[in-house]
Amino acid sequence: MNKAVSTLFGYTKDEILGQPADMLHVNEKYLAEFQDALFPAVKKQGYLTNFEFSMKRKDGQIFPTEHTVLELKNKSDQRTGWVSIIRDLTERKKLNP
């Protein structure tokens, strides 16, 4: 977690650390849609890139995002975590609806 996550989603570091990423998803349906895109892409090419998807801020606002997600693995090729780059597309969508 970095400061950009706090700015983007409105949570403090203490509120978000140790919590599942599910709290940033609109609902379970959206989470399943994200996972349906993520896991096959990671299996095939090792990452997901330029995936447009809606997320939810702490205040409940739903906003458009673009994701690039990379899998972190150890020397035994086991997943140990994720690197996720999330871009807020709100302004871009206003310019190009």
N, C-alpha and C positions, 0 to 999 in steps of 0.2 A: 504494500500500500504506500502511495506517495501523496503529496499535497494535492496533486491534480485530482485524485479520487475524491478528496474532501470537497474541493471546489465544484467538481462536476456533479456529485450526488448529494452534497449538503450534509454529510455525516462527519462527525469529528473522528479522529484516529481511534479514540477509545470506544466509540460507538460501533465501529466497523471491524476492528481487529478481532479475530477469532470467530466471527460470524460467517455463516455460509453465504456465498454469493447470491443465493436465491433471493435474498432481501432486496437486491437491485433489479430483479426481474418484475415485470408487470404482474404476472400471475403464473400459475403452474403450466398453463397452456403455452405461454410465451417461452418459459424455461424449456419445455419439451421441444419446441420449435428450434430453439437455439442449439440444444444438444443434438437434435436430428441433423443439423448442419455441421456442427463442430466435430463430432466423433468420426463420421466417415471421412471428412476432409483431413483430419489429423492422421487417420489410419492410412489414407492414400498418399498424402504428400508431406505430412509432418506438421502442418499448420492450417489455419483457416485465415483467409485474408479478404478484406473489403466486403465483409458481410454486413448488410444494413439490417438494423433491428431496433425495436423500441425498448427503452429501459425506463426505470422509475426512480425519481428523486425522493429524498426523505419526506418532502412536503406533499408527495403523491403525484406530482406533475410527471406525465409521461412525455418522453422526448425521443427524437430519432437519433440513432447512433450508428457508427460504423466500427466494426471490430476486426482486429487482427490478433490471433491467438496462437501462441507457440507452446508446445509441450516441453517441459523440462524433464530430463531423464538422468538417472545415475549411470555409473559405469556398467551396471548389470542390465541396462536398457529398460529399467522400470520407471514409470512416471513418478516424479517426486513433486510436481507442481506445474503451474502454468504462468506464462507471461501473457498478459492481456493488455492490448493497447486499444483504448476506446476513444473515439472522436465524436464530439457533439456535432450533429448535423443540422441543428435548429436554424442557424443563420443561412446555411447553404440551401436548405429546403424553402426558406422564405424567398430567396432570390430566384430559385428554379423549382417552382411547385410541381 
